[in-house]
């Protein structure tokens, strides 16, 4: 990850090969919700231990404005949590 520079107020945490147990639990919960039909759509992104982005888009949500609002909230929440 030495080709990444932090924006002012942001920090870069080194990724390790150790499993992120919180991530695994949340993904397993979401998979179960998808299997039962409770989870109807999903948009997500993350980074691998090698620093590569992985993204998933599975959208069957009927209201584009609800999904857009959720994405805007996630962006703001992420910035709030990871910048000072």
N, CA, C and O atoms as CSV, one atom per row, in Angstrom:
chain,resi,resn,atom,element,x,y,z
A,1,UNK,N,N,0.813,-1.190,0.000
A,1,UNK,CA,C,0.000,0.000,0.000
A,1,UNK,C,C,0.857,1.255,0.000
A,1,UNK,O,O,0.364,2.312,0.395
A,2,UNK,N,N,2.070,1.197,-0.407
A,2,UNK,CA,C,2.922,2.368,-0.354
A,2,UNK,C,C,2.635,3.375,-1.458
A,2,UNK,O,O,3.275,4.426,-1.488
A,3,UNK,N,N,1.711,3.107,-2.361
A,3,UNK,CA,C,1.353,4.058,-3.398
A,3,UNK,C,C,0.096,4.847,-3.036
A,3,UNK,O,O,-0.458,5.534,-3.894
A,4,UNK,N,N,-0.366,4.766,-1.793
A,4,UNK,CA,C,-1.564,5.459,-1.350
A,4,UNK,C,C,-1.168,6.564,-0.388
A,4,UNK,O,O,-0.385,6.342,0.535
A,5,UNK,N,N,-1.708,7.753,-0.604
A,5,UNK,CA,C,-1.468,8.878,0.294
A,5,UNK,C,C,-2.766,9.244,0.983
A,5,UNK,O,O,-3.835,9.207,0.374
A,6,UNK,N,N,-2.669,9.597,2.255
A,6,UNK,CA,C,-3.849,9.983,3.021
A,6,UNK,C,C,-4.224,11.420,2.725
A,6,UNK,O,O,-3.356,12.274,2.543
A,7,UNK,N,N,-5.524,11.683,2.677
A,7,UNK,CA,C,-6.018,13.047,2.594
A,7,UNK,C,C,-5.804,13.714,3.946
A,7,UNK,O,O,-5.684,13.025,4.958
A,8,UNK,N,N,-5.754,15.055,3.979
A,8,UNK,CA,C,-5.607,15.721,5.279
A,8,UNK,C,C,-6.701,15.286,6.248
A,8,UNK,O,O,-7.884,15.302,5.908
A,9,UNK,N,N,-6.303,14.900,7.447
A,9,UNK,CA,C,-7.249,14.460,8.464
A,9,UNK,C,C,-7.559,12.975,8.423
A,9,UNK,O,O,-8.249,12.471,9.309
A,10,UNK,N,N,-7.068,12.259,7.419
A,10,UNK,CA,C,-7.343,10.827,7.293
A,10,UNK,C,C,-6.085,10.034,7.599
A,10,UNK,O,O,-4.972,10.544,7.465
A,11,UNK,N,N,-6.261,8.811,8.002
A,11,UNK,CA,C,-5.118,7.937,8.251
A,11,UNK,C,C,-5.279,6.672,7.428
A,11,UNK,O,O,-6.389,6.287,7.060
A,12,UNK,N,N,-4.164,6.040,7.150
A,12,UNK,CA,C,-4.160,4.779,6.406
A,12,UNK,C,C,-3.728,3.688,7.372
A,12,UNK,O,O,-2.639,3.739,7.943
A,13,UNK,N,N,-4.599,2.700,7.547
A,13,UNK,CA,C,-4.266,1.572,8.406
A,13,UNK,C,C,-3.750,0.436,7.542
A,13,UNK,O,O,-4.326,0.128,6.498
A,14,UNK,N,N,-2.685,-0.174,7.968
A,14,UNK,CA,C,-2.107,-1.294,7.232
A,14,UNK,C,C,-3.030,-2.502,7.324
A,14,UNK,O,O,-3.485,-2.855,8.412
A,15,UNK,N,N,-3.305,-3.125,6.209
A,15,UNK,CA,C,-4.147,-4.315,6.195
A,15,UNK,C,C,-3.281,-5.545,6.432
A,15,UNK,O,O,-2.165,-5.635,5.922
A,16,UNK,N,N,-3.795,-6.478,7.198
A,16,UNK,CA,C,-3.055,-7.711,7.456
A,16,UNK,C,C,-3.817,-8.879,6.855
A,16,UNK,O,O,-4.956,-8.724,6.416
A,17,UNK,N,N,-3.200,-10.026,6.835
A,17,UNK,CA,C,-3.841,-11.220,6.315
A,17,UNK,C,C,-4.770,-11.886,7.313
A,17,UNK,O,O,-5.436,-12.863,6.970
A,18,UNK,N,N,-4.833,-11.381,8.542
A,18,UNK,CA,C,-5.689,-11.972,9.562
A,18,UNK,C,C,-7.153,-11.714,9.220
A,18,UNK,O,O,-7.500,-10.619,8.777
A,19,UNK,N,N,-8.015,-12.708,9.421
A,19,UNK,CA,C,-9.443,-12.513,9.140
A,19,UNK,C,C,-10.041,-11.421,10.026
A,19,UNK,O,O,-9.701,-11.304,11.203
A,20,UNK,N,N,-10.920,-10.642,9.450
A,20,UNK,CA,C,-11.675,-9.632,10.188
A,20,UNK,C,C,-12.956,-10.322,10.652
A,20,UNK,O,O,-13.912,-10.453,9.887
A,21,UNK,N,N,-12.967,-10.762,11.908
A,21,UNK,CA,C,-14.085,-11.567,12.401
A,21,UNK,C,C,-15.407,-10.794,12.394
A,21,UNK,O,O,-16.463,-11.383,12.162
A,22,UNK,N,N,-15.360,-9.493,12.644
A,22,UNK,CA,C,-16.591,-8.688,12.576
A,22,UNK,C,C,-17.145,-8.691,11.153
A,22,UNK,O,O,-18.349,-8.849,10.955
A,23,UNK,N,N,-16.271,-8.518,10.166
A,23,UNK,CA,C,-16.687,-8.530,8.765
A,23,UNK,C,C,-17.304,-9.876,8.394
A,23,UNK,O,O,-18.349,-9.923,7.746
A,24,UNK,N,N,-16.666,-10.957,8.800
A,24,UNK,CA,C,-17.178,-12.299,8.503
A,24,UNK,C,C,-18.569,-12.480,9.091
A,24,UNK,O,O,-19.460,-12.993,8.414
A,25,UNK,N,N,-18.773,-12.069,10.339
A,25,UNK,CA,C,-20.073,-12.223,10.992
A,25,UNK,C,C,-21.143,-11.403,10.285
A,25,UNK,O,O,-22.250,-11.895,10.066
A,26,UNK,N,N,-20.831,-10.157,9.925
A,26,UNK,CA,C,-21.812,-9.318,9.241
A,26,UNK,C,C,-22.172,-9.891,7.868
A,26,UNK,O,O,-23.341,-9.897,7.482
A,27,UNK,N,N,-21.174,-10.369,7.140
A,27,UNK,CA,C,-21.444,-10.960,5.827
A,27,UNK,C,C,-22.286,-12.226,5.958
A,27,UNK,O,O,-23.197,-12.447,5.160
A,28,UNK,N,N,-21.992,-13.055,6.952
A,28,UNK,CA,C,-22.791,-14.265,7.157
A,28,UNK,C,C,-24.241,-13.922,7.491
A,28,UNK,O,O,-25.164,-14.583,7.016
A,29,UNK,N,N,-24.437,-12.896,8.302
A,29,UNK,CA,C,-25.795,-12.457,8.629
A,29,UNK,C,C,-26.517,-11.978,7.373
A,29,UNK,O,O,-27.686,-12.303,7.164
A,30,UNK,N,N,-25.829,-11.211,6.545
A,30,UNK,CA,C,-26.438,-10.709,5.312
A,30,UNK,C,C,-26.741,-11.842,4.333
A,30,UNK,O,O,-27.761,-11.802,3.644
A,31,UNK,N,N,-25.884,-12.835,4.263
A,31,UNK,CA,C,-26.143,-13.993,3.399
A,31,UNK,C,C,-27.405,-14.711,3.850
A,31,UNK,O,O,-28.238,-15.085,3.024
A,32,UNK,N,N,-27.552,-14.906,5.157
A,32,UNK,CA,C,-28.768,-15.552,5.670
A,32,UNK,C,C,-30.001,-14.712,5.348
A,32,UNK,O,O,-31.042,-15.263,4.987
A,33,UNK,N,N,-29.903,-13.395,5.471
A,33,UNK,CA,C,-31.026,-12.523,5.131
A,33,UNK,C,C,-31.350,-12.611,3.639
A,33,UNK,O,O,-32.522,-12.583,3.262
A,34,UNK,N,N,-30.346,-12.715,2.803
A,34,UNK,CA,C,-30.571,-12.846,1.358
A,34,UNK,C,C,-31.225,-14.188,1.037
A,34,UNK,O,O,-32.110,-14.257,0.184
A,35,UNK,N,N,-30.797,-15.251,1.711
A,35,UNK,CA,C,-31.362,-16.580,1.469
A,35,UNK,C,C,-32.841,-16.657,1.826
A,35,UNK,O,O,-33.597,-17.387,1.186
A,36,UNK,N,N,-33.254,-15.910,2.842
A,36,UNK,CA,C,-34.656,-15.926,3.261
A,36,UNK,C,C,-35.507,-14.919,2.495
A,36,UNK,O,O,-36.730,-14.913,2.630
A,37,UNK,N,N,-34.876,-14.079,1.701
A,37,UNK,CA,C,-35.605,-13.067,0.947
A,37,UNK,C,C,-35.751,-11.747,1.672
A,37,UNK,O,O,-36.318,-10.798,1.130
A,38,UNK,N,N,-35.246,-11.677,2.894
A,38,UNK,CA,C,-35.338,-10.427,3.650
A,38,UNK,C,C,-34.469,-9.338,3.021
A,38,UNK,O,O,-34.913,-8.198,2.882
A,39,UNK,N,N,-33.241,-9.676,2.641
A,39,UNK,CA,C,-32.345,-8.729,1.976
A,39,UNK,C,C,-32.609,-8.796,0.478
A,39,UNK,O,O,-32.393,-9.836,-0.144
A,40,UNK,N,N,-33.072,-7.700,-0.104
A,40,UNK,CA,C,-33.509,-7.689,-1.496
A,40,UNK,C,C,-32.489,-7.068,-2.449
A,40,UNK,O,O,-32.496,-7.384,-3.639
A,41,UNK,N,N,-31.622,-6.203,-1.957
A,41,UNK,CA,C,-30.615,-5.585,-2.821
A,41,UNK,C,C,-29.407,-5.223,-1.960
A,41,UNK,O,O,-29.496,-5.152,-0.734
A,42,UNK,N,N,-28.288,-4.997,-2.623
A,42,UNK,CA,C,-27.057,-4.692,-1.895
A,42,UNK,C,C,-26.085,-3.977,-2.814
A,42,UNK,O,O,-25.914,-4.359,-3.972
A,43,UNK,N,N,-25.460,-2.951,-2.299
A,43,UNK,CA,C,-24.342,-2.287,-2.968
A,43,UNK,C,C,-23.242,-2.171,-1.929
A,43,UNK,O,O,-23.463,-1.617,-0.852
A,44,UNK,N,N,-22.065,-2.683,-2.236
A,44,UNK,CA,C,-20.986,-2.634,-1.263
A,44,UNK,C,C,-19.624,-2.602,-1.929
A,44,UNK,O,O,-19.476,-2.945,-3.101
A,45,UNK,N,N,-18.646,-2.186,-1.165
A,45,UNK,CA,C,-17.269,-2.169,-1.645
A,45,UNK,C,C,-16.329,-2.389,-0.472
A,45,UNK,O,O,-16.680,-2.111,0.675
A,46,UNK,N,N,-15.173,-2.873,-0.753
A,46,UNK,CA,C,-14.171,-3.100,0.278
A,46,UNK,C,C,-12.806,-3.250,-0.366
A,46,UNK,O,O,-12.663,-3.115,-1.581
A,47,UNK,N,N,-11.813,-3.529,0.450
A,47,UNK,CA,C,-10.455,-3.687,-0.049
A,47,UNK,C,C,-9.864,-4.997,0.449
A,47,UNK,O,O,-10.085,-5.396,1.592
A,48,UNK,N,N,-9.123,-5.650,-0.406
A,48,UNK,CA,C,-8.458,-6.897,-0.050
A,48,UNK,C,C,-7.184,-6.596,0.721
A,48,UNK,O,O,-6.756,-5.444,0.793
A,49,UNK,N,N,-6.582,-7.617,1.293
A,49,UNK,CA,C,-5.319,-7.458,2.014
A,49,UNK,C,C,-4.218,-6.945,1.087
A,49,UNK,O,O,-3.265,-6.318,1.550
A,50,UNK,N,N,-4.339,-7.205,-0.220
A,50,UNK,CA,C,-3.353,-6.714,-1.186
A,50,UNK,C,C,-3.625,-5.281,-1.609
A,50,UNK,O,O,-2.861,-4.710,-2.387
A,51,UNK,N,N,-4.722,-4.685,-1.099
A,51,UNK,CA,C,-5.046,-3.312,-1.431
A,51,UNK,C,C,-5.912,-3.142,-2.664
A,51,UNK,O,O,-6.093,-2.021,-3.140
A,52,UNK,N,N,-6.451,-4.234,-3.189
A,52,UNK,CA,C,-7.324,-4.165,-4.356
A,52,UNK,C,C,-8.767,-3.940,-3.928
A,52,UNK,O,O,-9.228,-4.508,-2.938
A,53,UNK,N,N,-9.470,-3.111,-4.678
A,53,UNK,CA,C,-10.881,-2.870,-4.373
A,53,UNK,C,C,-11.724,-4.014,-4.914
A,53,UNK,O,O,-11.456,-4.545,-5.992
A,54,UNK,N,N,-12.739,-4.383,-4.155
A,54,UNK,CA,C,-13.724,-5.355,-4.602
A,54,UNK,C,C,-15.094,-4.713,-4.373
A,54,UNK,O,O,-15.360,-4.167,-3.303
A,55,UNK,N,N,-15.945,-4.781,-5.372
A,55,UNK,CA,C,-17.260,-4.157,-5.274
A,55,UNK,C,C,-18.331,-5.119,-5.739
A,55,UNK,O,O,-18.082,-6.001,-6.561
A,56,UNK,N,N,-19.538,-4.936,-5.198
A,56,UNK,CA,C,-20.676,-5.777,-5.560
A,56,UNK,C,C,-21.889,-4.885,-5.721
A,56,UNK,O,O,-22.151,-4.006,-4.900
A,57,UNK,N,N,-22.619,-5.128,-6.791
A,57,UNK,CA,C,-23.837,-4.385,-7.082
A,57,UNK,C,C,-24.911,-5.398,-7.446
A,57,UNK,O,O,-24.830,-6.028,-8.501
A,58,UNK,N,N,-25.893,-5.563,-6.609
A,58,UNK,CA,C,-27.019,-6.450,-6.883
A,58,UNK,C,C,-28.266,-5.674,-6.511
A,58,UNK,O,O,-28.711,-5.701,-5.364
A,59,UNK,N,N,-28.831,-4.975,-7.505
A,59,UNK,CA,C,-29.858,-3.978,-7.226
A,59,UNK,C,C,-31.199,-4.369,-7.816
A,59,UNK,O,O,-31.360,-4.417,-9.036
A,60,UNK,N,N,-32.154,-4.648,-6.953
A,60,UNK,CA,C,-33.526,-4.877,-7.384
A,60,UNK,C,C,-34.483,-4.000,-6.585
A,60,UNK,O,O,-35.682,-4.271,-6.530
A,61,UNK,N,N,-33.951,-2.945,-5.966
A,61,UNK,CA,C,-34.751,-2.058,-5.128
A,61,UNK,C,C,-35.618,-1.162,-6.009
A,61,UNK,O,O,-35.139,-0.596,-6.992
A,62,UNK,N,N,-36.879,-1.039,-5.656
A,62,UNK,CA,C,-37.834,-0.308,-6.493
A,62,UNK,C,C,-37.709,1.206,-6.377
A,62,UNK,O,O,-38.127,1.917,-7.291
A,63,UNK,N,N,-37.150,1.720,-5.291
A,63,UNK,CA,C,-37.100,3.158,-5.075
A,63,UNK,C,C,-35.663,3.655,-5.148
A,63,UNK,O,O,-34.889,3.486,-4.206
A,64,UNK,N,N,-35.314,4.267,-6.269
A,64,UNK,CA,C,-33.951,4.752,-6.477
A,64,UNK,C,C,-33.574,5.813,-5.450
A,64,UNK,O,O,-32.404,5.920,-5.081
A,65,UNK,N,N,-34.533,6.592,-4.985
A,65,UNK,CA,C,-34.227,7.663,-4.043
A,65,UNK,C,C,-33.879,7.129,-2.657
A,65,UNK,O,O,-33.042,7.711,-1.967
A,66,UNK,N,N,-34.504,6.038,-2.245
A,66,UNK,CA,C,-34.135,5.421,-0.969
A,66,UNK,C,C,-32.713,4.876,-1.034
A,66,UNK,O,O,-31.935,5.059,-0.098
A,67,UNK,N,N,-32.371,4.209,-2.131
A,67,UNK,CA,C,-31.017,3.667,-2.269
A,67,UNK,C,C,-29.991,4.793,-2.348
A,67,UNK,O,O,-28.929,4.713,-1.731
A,68,UNK,N,N,-30.306,5.839,-3.104
A,68,UNK,CA,C,-29.380,6.974,-3.227
A,68,UNK,C,C,-29.183,7.639,-1.873
A,68,UNK,O,O,-28.062,8.015,-1.529
A,69,UNK,N,N,-30.245,7.788,-1.104
A,69,UNK,CA,C,-30.130,8.356,0.234
A,69,UNK,C,C,-29.268,7.502,1.146
A,69,UNK,O,O,-28.486,8.024,1.940
A,70,UNK,N,N,-29.410,6.200,1.033
A,70,UNK,CA,C,-28.589,5.283,1.838
A,70,UNK,C,C,-27.120,5.411,1.477
A,70,UNK,O,O,-26.260,5.418,2.358
A,71,UNK,N,N,-26.829,5.513,0.197
A,71,UNK,CA,C,-25.444,5.667,-0.244
A,71,UNK,C,C,-24.850,6.986,0.243
A,71,UNK,O,O,-23.694,7.028,0.665
A,72,UNK,N,N,-25.633,8.061,0.188
A,72,UNK,CA,C,-25.163,9.362,0.665
A,72,UNK,C,C,-24.884,9.305,2.168
A,72,UNK,O,O,-23.886,9.848,2.642
A,73,UNK,N,N,-25.781,8.636,2.919
A,73,UNK,CA,C,-25.557,8.505,4.352
A,73,UNK,C,C,-24.285,7.701,4.639
A,73,UNK,O,O,-23.494,8.080,5.503
A,74,UNK,N,N,-24.087,6.593,3.915
A,74,UNK,CA,C,-22.889,5.779,4.127
A,74,UNK,C,C,-21.625,6.574,3.856
A,74,UNK,O,O,-20.652,6.461,4.601
A,75,UNK,N,N,-21.627,7.374,2.806
A,75,UNK,CA,C,-20.460,8.199,2.490
A,75,UNK,C,C,-20.165,9.165,3.635
A,75,UNK,O,O,-19.023,9.275,4.081
A,76,UNK,N,N,-21.194,9.862,4.109
A,76,UNK,CA,C,-21.002,10.822,5.198
A,76,UNK,C,C,-20.561,10.123,6.479
A,76,UNK,O,O,-19.675,10.619,7.175
A,77,UNK,N,N,-21.156,8.991,6.799
A,77,UNK,CA,C,-20.787,8.239,8.005
A,77,UNK,C,C,-19.355,7.741,7.927
A,77,UNK,O,O,-18.615,7.806,8.909
A,78,UNK,N,N,-18.965,7.245,6.764
A,78,UNK,CA,C,-17.588,6.771,6.599
A,78,UNK,C,C,-16.589,7.907,6.816
A,78,UNK,O,O,-15.598,7.738,7.526
A,79,UNK,N,N,-16.848,9.052,6.211
A,79,UNK,CA,C,-15.946,10.198,6.359
A,79,UNK,C,C,-15.901,10.670,7.808
A,79,UNK,O,O,-14.836,11.033,8.307
A,80,UNK,N,N,-17.040,10.670,8.485
A,80,UNK,CA,C,-17.098,11.076,9.879
A,80,UNK,C,C,-16.246,10.150,10.754
A,80,UNK,O,O,-15.537,10.614,11.646
A,81,UNK,N,N,-16.319,8.845,10.496
A,81,UNK,CA,C,-15.597,7.879,11.318
A,81,UNK,C,C,-14.102,7.838,11.040
A,81,UNK,O,O,-13.325,7.472,11.923
A,82,UNK,N,N,-13.684,8.204,9.838
A,82,UNK,CA,C,-12.287,7.988,9.454
A,82,UNK,C,C,-11.491,9.266,9.191
A,82,UNK,O,O,-10.350,9.196,8.735
A,83,UNK,N,N,-12.062,10.402,9.464
A,83,UNK,CA,C,-11.300,11.650,9.364
A,83,UNK,C,C,-11.503,12.444,10.646
A,83,UNK,O,O,-12.474,12.247,11.377
A,84,UNK,N,N,-10.578,13.330,10.894
A,84,UNK,CA,C,-10.702,14.132,12.119
A,84,UNK,C,C,-11.119,15.547,11.809
A,84,UNK,O,O,-11.270,16.359,12.721
